[in-house]
Amino acid sequence: MQKLPVPRSAQAPADAFTGSVLHEALRGPMEGSRLAMAHVHFAPGARTHWHTHPRGQTLYGTAGVGLVVTRAGDVQTLEPGRTVWIPPLEEHWHGAMAGTRMAHIAAQEADEDGETVTWLDPVTDEEFARANEAAQVN
């Protein structure tokens, strides 16, 4: 058993996120486990860039209302207590809806090379607006 240090909040990198996002690395892959976890806090309208995870990703909402969106246009909302699973290699993004903050715990496994994520292009303002509109309808 190992007690891990309390994570520090850090600004998420601009080459992977749009807007104000604080990232707390809860743990990374370690001996005997490929699991990586983070608690991520998004300001209203802040979001990840498009990305994939080699072994999929689980998101657990902890505050506010967020969006989880696939390249195919599927839109899920993420509220406190709700869990969303994204399958391996599914191109997607997630972040806070317009007008509200959102936080989630993200869990994903590393592949054989130790990679947990592949970052792609930024989500455009038009893509973000379409996802917000779709979430309002559902």
N, CA, C and O atoms as a GROMACS GRO file, in nm:
protein
  552
    1MET      N    1   0.085  -0.117   0.000
    1MET     CA    2   0.000   0.000   0.000
    1MET      C    3   0.089   0.123   0.000
    1MET      O    4   0.197   0.124   0.060
    2GLN      N    5   0.042   0.226  -0.068
    2GLN     CA    6   0.119   0.350  -0.077
    2GLN      C    7   0.024   0.469  -0.070
    2GLN      O    8  -0.072   0.477  -0.146
    3LYS      N    9   0.052   0.561   0.021
    3LYS     CA   10  -0.024   0.684   0.030
    3LYS      C   11   0.041   0.786  -0.063
    3LYS      O   12   0.158   0.820  -0.047
    4LEU      N   13  -0.036   0.835  -0.161
    4LEU     CA   14   0.019   0.926  -0.260
    4LEU      C   15   0.009   1.070  -0.210
    4LEU      O   16  -0.077   1.100  -0.128
    5PRO      N   17   0.096   1.158  -0.258
    5PRO     CA   18   0.092   1.298  -0.215
    5PRO      C   19  -0.036   1.368  -0.259
    5PRO      O   20  -0.098   1.330  -0.359
    6VAL      N   21  -0.075   1.471  -0.184
    6VAL     CA   22  -0.190   1.553  -0.222
    6VAL      C   23  -0.152   1.628  -0.350
    6VAL      O   24  -0.047   1.692  -0.356
    7PRO      N   25  -0.237   1.618  -0.454
    7PRO     CA   26  -0.201   1.682  -0.581
    7PRO      C   27  -0.208   1.834  -0.573
    7PRO      O   28  -0.288   1.891  -0.499
    8ARG      N   29  -0.123   1.898  -0.651
    8ARG     CA   30  -0.126   2.044  -0.665
    8ARG      C   31  -0.202   2.080  -0.791
    8ARG      O   32  -0.196   2.009  -0.891
    9SER      N   33  -0.274   2.191  -0.785
    9SER     CA   34  -0.343   2.241  -0.904
    9SER      C   35  -0.245   2.314  -0.993
    9SER      O   36  -0.162   2.392  -0.946
   10ALA      N   37  -0.256   2.288  -1.122
   10ALA     CA   38  -0.172   2.356  -1.220
   10ALA      C   39  -0.258   2.392  -1.340
   10ALA      O   40  -0.352   2.321  -1.374
   11GLN      N   41  -0.224   2.502  -1.405
   11GLN     CA   42  -0.294   2.541  -1.527
   11GLN      C   43  -0.269   2.434  -1.632
   11GLN      O   44  -0.154   2.396  -1.657
   12ALA      N   45  -0.374   2.386  -1.695
   12ALA     CA   46  -0.360   2.286  -1.799
   12ALA      C   47  -0.294   2.350  -1.922
   12ALA      O   48  -0.312   2.469  -1.946
   13PRO      N   49  -0.216   2.272  -1.999
   13PRO     CA   50  -0.142   2.329  -2.112
   13PRO      C   51  -0.231   2.378  -2.225
   13PRO      O   52  -0.329   2.313  -2.262
   14ALA      N   53  -0.197   2.494  -2.279
   14ALA     CA   54  -0.274   2.557  -2.387
   14ALA      C   55  -0.269   2.476  -2.516
   14ALA      O   56  -0.353   2.496  -2.604
   15ASP      N   57  -0.172   2.386  -2.532
   15ASP     CA   58  -0.167   2.306  -2.654
   15ASP      C   59  -0.260   2.184  -2.648
   15ASP      O   60  -0.264   2.104  -2.741
   16ALA      N   61  -0.337   2.171  -2.537
   16ALA     CA   62  -0.432   2.061  -2.524
   16ALA      C   63  -0.569   2.107  -2.472
   16ALA      O   64  -0.664   2.029  -2.472
   17PHE      N   65  -0.579   2.233  -2.427
   17PHE     CA   66  -0.703   2.284  -2.369
   17PHE      C   67  -0.730   2.426  -2.419
   17PHE      O   68  -0.637   2.500  -2.451
   18THR      N   69  -0.857   2.462  -2.426
   18THR     CA   70  -0.900   2.597  -2.460
   18THR      C   71  -0.969   2.656  -2.338
   18THR      O   72  -1.058   2.593  -2.281
   19GLY      N   73  -0.929   2.776  -2.297
   19GLY     CA   74  -0.990   2.841  -2.182
   19GLY      C   75  -0.915   2.809  -2.054
   19GLY      O   76  -0.808   2.748  -2.056
   20SER      N   77  -0.973   2.852  -1.943
   20SER     CA   78  -0.910   2.834  -1.812
   20SER      C   79  -0.944   2.697  -1.755
   20SER      O   80  -1.059   2.668  -1.723
   21VAL      N   81  -0.840   2.613  -1.742
   21VAL     CA   82  -0.858   2.477  -1.692
   21VAL      C   83  -0.750   2.448  -1.590
   21VAL      O   84  -0.631   2.465  -1.617
   22LEU      N   85  -0.791   2.404  -1.471
   22LEU     CA   86  -0.697   2.361  -1.368
   22LEU      C   87  -0.695   2.210  -1.365
   22LEU      O   88  -0.799   2.144  -1.372
   23HIS      N   89  -0.574   2.155  -1.354
   23HIS     CA   90  -0.553   2.010  -1.360
   23HIS      C   91  -0.483   1.966  -1.232
   23HIS      O   92  -0.382   2.023  -1.192
   24GLU      N   93  -0.537   1.864  -1.169
   24GLU     CA   94  -0.474   1.803  -1.051
   24GLU      C   95  -0.447   1.656  -1.083
   24GLU      O   96  -0.540   1.576  -1.091
   25ALA      N   97  -0.320   1.621  -1.101
   25ALA     CA   98  -0.283   1.482  -1.130
   25ALA      C   99  -0.297   1.401  -1.002
   25ALA      O  100  -0.219   1.418  -0.909
   26LEU      N  101  -0.397   1.312  -0.997
   26LEU     CA  102  -0.418   1.230  -0.879
   26LEU      C  103  -0.318   1.115  -0.871
   26LEU      O  104  -0.271   1.078  -0.764
   27ARG      N  105  -0.287   1.059  -0.988
   27ARG     CA  106  -0.187   0.953  -0.996
   27ARG      C  107  -0.157   0.924  -1.142
   27ARG      O  108  -0.239   0.950  -1.230
   28GLY      N  109  -0.041   0.869  -1.166
   28GLY     CA  110  -0.002   0.826  -1.299
   28GLY      C  111   0.019   0.677  -1.297
   28GLY      O  112   0.012   0.614  -1.192
   29PRO      N  113   0.046   0.619  -1.415
   29PRO     CA  114   0.079   0.477  -1.418
   29PRO      C  115   0.199   0.449  -1.327
   29PRO      O  116   0.291   0.530  -1.319
   30MET      N  117   0.197   0.335  -1.260
   30MET     CA  118   0.307   0.298  -1.171
   30MET      C  119   0.323   0.148  -1.173
   30MET      O  120   0.245   0.076  -1.236
   31GLU      N  121   0.422   0.101  -1.106
   31GLU     CA  122   0.451  -0.042  -1.101
   31GLU      C  123   0.324  -0.123  -1.072
   31GLU      O  124   0.260  -0.103  -0.970
   32GLY      N  125   0.290  -0.213  -1.164
   32GLY     CA  126   0.176  -0.300  -1.144
   32GLY      C  127   0.042  -0.243  -1.187
   32GLY      O  128  -0.059  -0.312  -1.179
   33SER      N  129   0.038  -0.117  -1.234
   33SER     CA  130  -0.089  -0.056  -1.274
   33SER      C  131  -0.066   0.044  -1.386
   33SER      O  132   0.027   0.125  -1.380
   34ARG      N  133  -0.151   0.039  -1.487
   34ARG     CA  134  -0.144   0.135  -1.598
   34ARG      C  135  -0.237   0.254  -1.579
   34ARG      O  136  -0.245   0.340  -1.666
   35LEU      N  137  -0.307   0.259  -1.466
   35LEU     CA  138  -0.409   0.360  -1.443
   35LEU      C  139  -0.350   0.498  -1.416
   35LEU      O  140  -0.257   0.513  -1.338
   36ALA      N  141  -0.406   0.599  -1.483
   36ALA     CA  142  -0.375   0.740  -1.457
   36ALA      C  143  -0.507   0.809  -1.426
   36ALA      O  144  -0.609   0.780  -1.488
   37MET      N  145  -0.504   0.903  -1.328
   37MET     CA  146  -0.626   0.974  -1.289
   37MET      C  147  -0.595   1.120  -1.265
   37MET      O  148  -0.486   1.156  -1.220
   38ALA      N  149  -0.692   1.206  -1.296
   38ALA     CA  150  -0.679   1.349  -1.272
   38ALA      C  151  -0.814   1.406  -1.234
   38ALA      O  152  -0.919   1.356  -1.275
   39HIS      N  153  -0.811   1.512  -1.154
   39HIS     CA  154  -0.931   1.591  -1.124
   39HIS      C  155  -0.913   1.720  -1.203
   39HIS      O  156  -0.817   1.794  -1.180
   40VAL      N  157  -1.005   1.748  -1.294
   40VAL     CA  158  -0.989   1.859  -1.386
   40VAL      C  159  -1.105   1.957  -1.366
   40VAL      O  160  -1.221   1.916  -1.359
   41HIS      N  161  -1.072   2.086  -1.355
   41HIS     CA  162  -1.170   2.191  -1.326
   41HIS      C  163  -1.174   2.289  -1.445
   41HIS      O  164  -1.073   2.351  -1.478
   42PHE      N  165  -1.290   2.302  -1.507
   42PHE     CA  166  -1.308   2.385  -1.626
   42PHE      C  167  -1.390   2.509  -1.593
   42PHE      O  168  -1.495   2.499  -1.530
   43ALA      N  169  -1.342   2.627  -1.634
   43ALA     CA  170  -1.421   2.750  -1.627
   43ALA      C  171  -1.531   2.742  -1.733
   43ALA      O  172  -1.521   2.658  -1.823
   44PRO      N  173  -1.635   2.825  -1.725
   44PRO     CA  174  -1.741   2.820  -1.827
   44PRO      C  175  -1.682   2.830  -1.968
   44PRO      O  176  -1.603   2.919  -1.999
   45GLY      N  177  -1.724   2.737  -2.054
   45GLY     CA  178  -1.679   2.736  -2.192
   45GLY      C  179  -1.543   2.675  -2.216
   45GLY      O  180  -1.504   2.655  -2.331
   46ALA      N  181  -1.468   2.645  -2.111
   46ALA     CA  182  -1.335   2.584  -2.129
   46ALA      C  183  -1.352   2.437  -2.168
   46ALA      O  184  -1.451   2.372  -2.132
   47ARG      N  185  -1.254   2.386  -2.243
   47ARG     CA  186  -1.267   2.250  -2.295
   47ARG      C  187  -1.133   2.193  -2.336
   47ARG      O  188  -1.034   2.266  -2.352
   48THR      N  189  -1.130   2.061  -2.351
   48THR     CA  190  -1.012   1.994  -2.405
   48THR      C  191  -1.010   2.017  -2.556
   48THR      O  192  -1.107   2.064  -2.615
   49HIS      N  193  -0.898   1.983  -2.618
   49HIS     CA  194  -0.894   1.970  -2.763
   49HIS      C  195  -0.948   1.830  -2.795
   49HIS      O  196  -0.969   1.748  -2.706
   50TRP      N  197  -0.971   1.805  -2.922
   50TRP     CA  198  -1.005   1.670  -2.966
   50TRP      C  199  -0.890   1.578  -2.923
   50TRP      O  200  -0.774   1.619  -2.927
   51HIS      N  201  -0.922   1.457  -2.884
   51HIS     CA  202  -0.818   1.363  -2.843
   51HIS      C  203  -0.872   1.221  -2.839
   51HIS      O  204  -0.992   1.199  -2.850
   52THR      N  205  -0.781   1.125  -2.824
   52THR     CA  206  -0.817   0.984  -2.808
   52THR      C  207  -0.737   0.926  -2.692
   52THR      O  208  -0.637   0.983  -2.648
   53HIS      N  209  -0.784   0.812  -2.644
   53HIS     CA  210  -0.713   0.736  -2.540
   53HIS      C  211  -0.698   0.593  -2.590
   53HIS      O  212  -0.796   0.533  -2.634
   54PRO      N  213  -0.577   0.536  -2.583
   54PRO     CA  214  -0.555   0.403  -2.640
   54PRO      C  215  -0.638   0.294  -2.575
   54PRO      O  216  -0.670   0.194  -2.639
   55ARG      N  217  -0.673   0.310  -2.448
   55ARG     CA  218  -0.751   0.208  -2.377
   55ARG      C  219  -0.884   0.265  -2.326
   55ARG      O  220  -0.945   0.207  -2.235
   56GLY      N  221  -0.928   0.376  -2.383
   56GLY     CA  222  -1.054   0.437  -2.343
   56GLY      C  223  -1.037   0.529  -2.223
   56GLY      O  224  -0.927   0.544  -2.169
   57GLN      N  225  -1.147   0.592  -2.183
   57GLN     CA  226  -1.144   0.686  -2.072
   57GLN      C  227  -1.279   0.683  -1.999
   57GLN      O  228  -1.384   0.670  -2.060
   58THR      N  229  -1.272   0.695  -1.867
   58THR     CA  230  -1.390   0.709  -1.784
   58THR      C  231  -1.389   0.848  -1.722
   58THR      O  232  -1.288   0.890  -1.665
   59LEU      N  233  -1.501   0.920  -1.734
   59LEU     CA  234  -1.516   1.051  -1.673
   59LEU      C  235  -1.625   1.043  -1.567
   59LEU      O  236  -1.733   0.988  -1.592
   60TYR      N  237  -1.597   1.098  -1.450
   60TYR     CA  238  -1.694   1.102  -1.340
   60TYR      C  239  -1.715   1.248  -1.301
   60TYR      O  240  -1.622   1.314  -1.255
   61GLY      N  241  -1.837   1.298  -1.319
   61GLY     CA  242  -1.867   1.438  -1.289
   61GLY      C  243  -1.865   1.466  -1.139
   61GLY      O  244  -1.920   1.389  -1.060
   62THR      N  245  -1.800   1.577  -1.101
   62THR     CA  246  -1.794   1.615  -0.959
   62THR      C  247  -1.857   1.751  -0.931
   62THR      O  248  -1.890   1.780  -0.816
   63ALA      N  249  -1.875   1.836  -1.033
   63ALA     CA  250  -1.935   1.968  -1.012
   63ALA      C  251  -1.981   2.025  -1.146
   63ALA      O  252  -1.923   1.995  -1.250
   64GLY      N  253  -2.086   2.106  -1.142
   64GLY     CA  254  -2.131   2.177  -1.261
   64GLY      C  255  -2.191   2.086  -1.367
   64GLY      O  256  -2.229   1.972  -1.339
   65VAL      N  257  -2.198   2.138  -1.489
   65VAL     CA  258  -2.251   2.061  -1.602
   65VAL      C  259  -2.152   2.070  -1.716
   65VAL      O  260  -2.108   2.179  -1.755
   66GLY      N  261  -2.116   1.956  -1.770
   66GLY     CA  262  -2.022   1.951  -1.880
   66GLY      C  263  -2.078   1.878  -2.000
   66GLY      O  264  -2.188   1.823  -1.996
   67LEU      N  265  -1.998   1.879  -2.105
   67LEU     CA  266  -2.031   1.811  -2.230
   67LEU      C  267  -1.922   1.711  -2.261
   67LEU      O  268  -1.804   1.736  -2.236
   68VAL      N  269  -1.961   1.597  -2.317
   68VAL     CA  270  -1.868   1.498  -2.372
   68VAL      C  271  -1.918   1.474  -2.514
   68VAL      O  272  -2.032   1.433  -2.534
   69VAL      N  273  -1.832   1.500  -2.613
   69VAL     CA  274  -1.876   1.504  -2.752
   69VAL      C  275  -1.782   1.420  -2.839
   69VAL      O  276  -1.660   1.430  -2.827
   70THR      N  277  -1.841   1.336  -2.927
   70THR     CA  278  -1.762   1.256  -3.020
   70THR      C  279  -1.755   1.324  -3.156
   70THR      O  280  -1.836   1.411  -3.186
   71ARG      N  281  -1.657   1.284  -3.237
   71ARG     CA  282  -1.642   1.337  -3.372
   71ARG      C  283  -1.769   1.310  -3.454
   71ARG      O  284  -1.803   1.388  -3.543
   72ALA      N  285  -1.838   1.200  -3.424
   72ALA     CA  286  -1.961   1.166  -3.495
   72ALA      C  287  -2.077   1.257  -3.456
   72ALA      O  288  -2.183   1.252  -3.518
   73GLY      N  289  -2.058   1.342  -3.353
   73GLY     CA  290  -2.161   1.436  -3.313
   73GLY      C  291  -2.246   1.392  -3.196
   73GLY      O  292  -2.340   1.463  -3.160
   74ASP      N  293  -2.216   1.278  -3.135
   74ASP     CA  294  -2.289   1.236  -3.016
   74ASP      C  295  -2.253   1.330  -2.901
   74ASP      O  296  -2.136   1.360  -2.879
   75VAL      N  297  -2.354   1.377  -2.827
   75VAL     CA  298  -2.333   1.470  -2.716
   75VAL      C  299  -2.395   1.411  -2.590
   75VAL      O  300  -2.514   1.378  -2.587
   76GLN      N  301  -2.314   1.397  -2.486
   76GLN     CA  302  -2.362   1.354  -2.354
   76GLN      C  303  -2.335   1.468  -2.256
   76GLN      O  304  -2.233   1.536  -2.265
   77THR      N  305  -2.428   1.488  -2.162
   77THR     CA  306  -2.400   1.582  -2.054
   77THR      C  307  -2.336   1.506  -1.938
   77THR      O  308  -2.358   1.386  -1.921
   78LEU      N  309  -2.256   1.578  -1.860
   78LEU     CA  310  -2.186   1.519  -1.746
   78LEU      C  311  -2.216   1.605  -1.624
   78LEU      O  312  -2.171   1.720  -1.616
   79GLU      N  313  -2.291   1.549  -1.530
   79GLU     CA  314  -2.328   1.618  -1.408
   79GLU      C  315  -2.264   1.546  -1.289
   79GLU      O  316  -2.213   1.435  -1.305
   80PRO      N  317  -2.266   1.609  -1.171
   80PRO     CA  318  -2.213   1.541  -1.052
   80PRO      C  319  -2.281   1.406  -1.031
   80PRO      O  320  -2.403   1.394  -1.034
   81GLY      N  321  -2.198   1.305  -1.009
   81GLY     CA  322  -2.248   1.170  -0.986
   81GLY      C  323  -2.268   1.088  -1.112
   81GLY      O  324  -2.291   0.968  -1.103
   82ARG      N  325  -2.258   1.150  -1.230
   82ARG     CA  326  -2.276   1.079  -1.357
   82ARG      C  327  -2.140   1.032  -1.408
   82ARG      O  328  -2.039   1.102  -1.394
   83THR      N  329  -2.138   0.913  -1.468
   83THR     CA  330  -2.017   0.857  -1.528
   83THR      C  331  -2.039   0.840  -1.678
   83THR      O  332  -2.144   0.792  -1.720
   84VAL      N  333  -1.941   0.879  -1.757
   84VAL     CA  334  -1.943   0.859  -1.902
   84VAL      C  335  -1.818   0.781  -1.942
   84VAL      O  336  -1.708   0.814  -1.900
   85TRP      N  337  -1.837   0.676  -2.022
   85TRP     CA  338  -1.726   0.594  -2.073
   85TRP      C  339  -1.705   0.626  -2.220
   85TRP      O  340  -1.800   0.628  -2.298
   86ILE      N  341  -1.580   0.651  -2.258
   86ILE     CA  342  -1.543   0.675  -2.397
   86ILE      C  343  -1.457   0.556  -2.441
   86ILE      O  344  -1.354   0.531  -2.379
   87PRO      N  345  -1.496   0.483  -2.544
   87PRO     CA  346  -1.421   0.365  -2.586
   87PRO      C  347  -1.281   0.399  -2.638
   87PRO      O  348  -1.253   0.514  -2.672
   88PRO      N  349  -1.193   0.298  -2.644
   88PRO     CA  350  -1.058   0.319  -2.696
   88PRO      C  351  -1.060   0.382  -2.835
   88PRO      O  352  -1.138   0.343  -2.922
   89LEU      N  353  -0.971   0.479  -2.855
   89LEU     CA  354  -0.945   0.546  -2.982
   89LEU      C  355  -1.062   0.629  -3.036
   89LEU      O  356  -1.056   0.676  -3.149
   90GLU      N  357  -1.168   0.648  -2.957
   90GLU     CA  358  -1.281   0.734  -2.997
   90GLU      C  359  -1.236   0.879  -2.991
   90GLU      O  360  -1.195   0.927  -2.885
   91GLU      N  361  -1.242   0.951  -3.104
   91GLU     CA  362  -1.208   1.094  -3.103
   91GLU      C  363  -1.319   1.169  -3.032
   91GLU      O  364  -1.436   1.157  -3.068
   92HIS      N  365  -1.281   1.248  -2.931
   92HIS     CA  366  -1.379   1.317  -2.848
   92HIS      C  367  -1.317   1.440  -2.783
   92HIS      O  368  -1.196   1.460  -2.788
   93TRP      N  369  -1.402   1.520  -2.720
   93TRP     CA  370  -1.358   1.631  -2.635
   93TRP      C  371  -1.457   1.642  -2.520
   93TRP      O  372  -1.568   1.590  -2.528
   94HIS      N  373  -1.416   1.710  -2.413
   94HIS     CA  374  -1.506   1.735  -2.300
   94HIS      C  375  -1.469   1.867  -2.236
   94HIS      O  376  -1.355   1.913  -2.243
   95GLY      N  377  -1.570   1.928  -2.173
   95GLY     CA  378  -1.548   2.056  -2.107
   95GLY      C  379  -1.677   2.109  -2.050
   95GLY      O  380  -1.781   2.044  -2.055
   96ALA      N  381  -1.670   2.230  -1.995
   96ALA     CA  382  -1.786   2.293  -1.933
   96ALA      C  383  -1.879   2.350  -2.038
   96ALA      O  384  -1.834   2.400  -2.141
   97MET      N  385  -2.008   2.341  -2.013
   97MET     CA  386  -2.104   2.406  -2.100
   97MET      C  387  -2.083   2.558  -2.090
   97MET      O  388  -2.022   2.607  -1.996
   98ALA      N  389  -2.135   2.629  -2.187
   98ALA     CA  390  -2.132   2.775  -2.182
   98ALA      C  391  -2.212   2.820  -2.060
   98ALA      O  392  -2.325   2.774  -2.039
   99GLY      N  393  -2.156   2.908  -1.980
   99GLY     CA  394  -2.229   2.964  -1.868
   99GLY      C  395  -2.217   2.891  -1.736
   99GLY      O  396  -2.273   2.937  -1.636
  100THR      N  397  -2.147   2.780  -1.730
  100THR     CA  398  -2.132   2.707  -1.604
  100THR      C  399  -1.995   2.642  -1.594
  100THR      O  400  -1.936   2.601  -1.694
  101ARG      N  401  -1.946   2.633  -1.474
  101ARG     CA  402  -1.822   2.560  -1.450
  101ARG      C  403  -1.851   2.412  -1.449
  101ARG      O  404  -1.966   2.370  -1.437
  102MET      N  405  -1.745   2.332  -1.462
  102MET     CA  406  -1.759   2.187  -1.456
  102MET      C  407  -1.629   2.128  -1.405
  102MET      O  408  -1.521   2.179  -1.435
  103ALA      N  409  -1.640   2.021  -1.327
  103ALA     CA  410  -1.522   1.946  -1.285
  103ALA      C  411  -1.553   1.798  -1.299
  103ALA      O  412  -1.666   1.754  -1.282
  104HIS      N  413  -1.448   1.722  -1.330
  104HIS     CA  414  -1.463   1.577  -1.339
  104HIS      C  415  -1.334   1.509  -1.298
  104HIS      O  416  -1.226   1.568  -1.300
  105ILE      N  417  -1.349   1.383  -1.263
  105ILE     CA  418  -1.233   1.296  -1.245
  105ILE      C  419  -1.221   1.216  -1.374
  105ILE      O  420  -1.317   1.156  -1.420
  106ALA      N  421  -1.101   1.216  -1.431
  106ALA     CA  422  -1.074   1.142  -1.554
  106ALA      C  423  -0.982   1.025  -1.520
  106ALA      O  424  -0.882   1.041  -1.450
  107ALA      N  425  -1.017   0.907  -1.569
  107ALA     CA  426  -0.937   0.787  -1.546
  107ALA      C  427  -0.914   0.718  -1.680
  107ALA      O  428  -1.007   0.696  -1.757
  108GLN      N  429  -0.788   0.686  -1.707
  108GLN     CA  430  -0.751   0.618  -1.830
  108GLN      C  431  -0.627   0.534  -1.806
  108GLN      O  432  -0.548   0.563  -1.716
  109GLU      N  433  -0.611   0.431  -1.889
  109GLU     CA  434  -0.496   0.342  -1.876
  109GLU      C  435  -0.392   0.373  -1.984
  109GLU      O  436  -0.427   0.412  -2.096
  110ALA      N  437  -0.266   0.354  -1.950
  110ALA     CA  438  -0.157   0.369  -2.045
  110ALA      C  439  -0.149   0.246  -2.135
  110ALA      O  440  -0.186   0.136  -2.096
  111ASP      N  441  -0.099   0.267  -2.257
  111ASP     CA  442  -0.074   0.155  -2.346
  111ASP      C  443   0.065   0.096  -2.319
  111ASP      O  444   0.130   0.132  -2.221
  112GLU      N  445   0.109   0.007  -2.405
  112GLU     CA  446   0.238  -0.060  -2.387
  112GLU      C  447   0.356   0.035  -2.388
  112GLU      O  448   0.462   0.005  -2.333
  113ASP      N  449   0.339   0.153  -2.452
  113ASP     CA  450   0.445   0.253  -2.458
  113ASP      C  451   0.434   0.358  -2.348
  113ASP      O  452   0.512   0.453  -2.344
  114GLY      N  453   0.338   0.340  -2.257
  114GLY     CA  454   0.320   0.434  -2.147
  114GLY      C  455   0.236   0.556  -2.181
  114GLY      O  456   0.226   0.648  -2.100
  115GLU      N  457   0.175   0.558  -2.301
  115GLU     CA  458   0.094   0.673  -2.344
  115GLU      C  459  -0.050   0.657  -2.297
  115GLU      O  460  -0.107   0.548  -2.304
  116THR      N  461  -0.108   0.767  -2.248
  116THR     CA  462  -0.248   0.764  -2.205
  116THR      C  463  -0.340   0.846  -2.294
  116THR      O  464  -0.462   0.828  -2.291
  117VAL      N  465  -0.283   0.936  -2.376
  117VAL     CA  466  -0.366   1.025  -2.458
  117VAL      C  467  -0.288   1.068  -2.582
  117VAL      O  468  -0.166   1.082  -2.580
  118THR      N  469  -0.362   1.087  -2.691
  118THR     CA  470  -0.308   1.149  -2.812
  118THR      C  471  -0.390   1.273  -2.839
  118THR      O  472  -0.510   1.264  -2.865
  119TRP      N  473  -0.325   1.391  -2.833
  119TRP     CA  474  -0.394   1.518  -2.854
  119TRP      C  475  -0.404   1.548  -3.002
  119TRP      O  476  -0.311   1.523  -3.077
  120LEU      N  477  -0.517   1.602  -3.042
  120LEU     CA  478  -0.545   1.637  -3.181
  120LEU      C  479  -0.572   1.787  -3.192
  120LEU      O  480  -0.513   1.865  -3.116
  121ASP      N  481  -0.657   1.827  -3.282
  121ASP     CA  482  -0.683   1.969  -3.309
  121ASP      C  483  -0.776   2.031  -3.206
  121ASP      O  484  -0.853   1.961  -3.140
  122PRO      N  485  -0.768   2.165  -3.191
  122PRO     CA  486  -0.860   2.234  -3.100
  122PRO      C  487  -1.005   2.223  -3.146
  122PRO      O  488  -1.033   2.210  -3.266
  123VAL      N  489  -1.097   2.228  -3.051
  123VAL     CA  490  -1.241   2.234  -3.080
  123VAL      C  491  -1.272   2.378  -3.121
  123VAL      O  492  -1.238   2.472  -3.049
  124THR      N  493  -1.335   2.394  -3.235
  124THR     CA  494  -1.367   2.529  -3.282
  124THR      C  495  -1.484   2.586  -3.202
  124THR      O  496  -1.558   2.513  -3.137
  125ASP      N  497  -1.499   2.717  -3.207
  125ASP     CA  498  -1.612   2.782  -3.142
  125ASP      C  499  -1.745   2.732  -3.202
  125ASP      O  500  -1.844   2.721  -3.131
  126GLU      N  501  -1.745   2.704  -3.332
  126GLU     CA  502  -1.866   2.654  -3.397
  126GLU      C  503  -1.900   2.514  -3.347
  126GLU      O  504  -2.017   2.486  -3.319
  127GLU      N  505  -1.800   2.426  -3.334
  127GLU     CA  506  -1.824   2.291  -3.281
  127GLU      C  507  -1.875   2.299  -3.137
  127GLU      O  508  -1.965   2.224  -3.098
  128PHE      N  509  -1.817   2.390  -3.058
  128PHE     CA  510  -1.859   2.407  -2.920
  128PHE      C  511  -2.004   2.455  -2.913
  128PHE      O  512  -2.082   2.404  -2.833
  129ALA      N  513  -2.040   2.553  -2.997
  129ALA     CA  514  -2.177   2.606  -2.999
  129ALA      C  515  -2.277   2.498  -3.040
  129ALA      O  516  -2.384   2.488  -2.980
  130ARG      N  517  -2.243   2.417  -3.141
  130ARG     CA  518  -2.333   2.309  -3.185
  130ARG      C  519  -2.358   2.209  -3.072
  130ARG      O  520  -2.471   2.164  -3.053
  131ALA      N  521  -2.253   2.174  -2.998
  131ALA     CA  522  -2.267   2.078  -2.888
  131ALA      C  523  -2.355   2.136  -2.777
  131ALA      O  524  -2.436   2.064  -2.719
  132ASN      N  525  -2.339   2.265  -2.747
  132ASN     CA  526  -2.424   2.329  -2.646
  132ASN      C  527  -2.570   2.330  -2.690
  132ASN      O  528  -2.660   2.303  -2.610
  133GLU      N  529  -2.594   2.360  -2.818
  133GLU     CA  530  -2.731   2.359  -2.870
  133GLU      C  531  -2.790   2.219  -2.861
  133GLU      O  532  -2.905   2.203  -2.821
  134ALA      N  533  -2.714   2.118  -2.899
  134ALA     CA  534  -2.763   1.979  -2.895
  134ALA      C  535  -2.794   1.938  -2.752
  134ALA      O  536  -2.892   1.867  -2.729
  135ALA      N  537  -2.713   1.980  -2.656
  135ALA     CA  538  -2.736   1.944  -2.516
  135ALA      C  539  -2.863   2.008  -2.463
  135ALA      O  540  -2.930   1.949  -2.378
  136GLN      N  541  -2.897   2.127  -2.511
  136GLN     CA  542  -3.019   2.195  -2.467
  136GLN      C  543  -3.143   2.124  -2.517
  136GLN      O  544  -3.247   2.124  -2.450
  137VAL      N  545  -3.134   2.062  -2.635
  137VAL     CA  546  -3.247   1.993  -2.696
  137VAL      C  547  -3.272   1.859  -2.625
  137VAL      O  548  -3.387   1.819  -2.607
  138ASN      N  549  -3.164   1.792  -2.586
  138ASN     CA  550  -3.178   1.658  -2.526
  138ASN      C  551  -3.216   1.668  -2.385
  138ASN      O  552  -3.232   1.566  -2.318
   0.00000   0.00000   0.00000
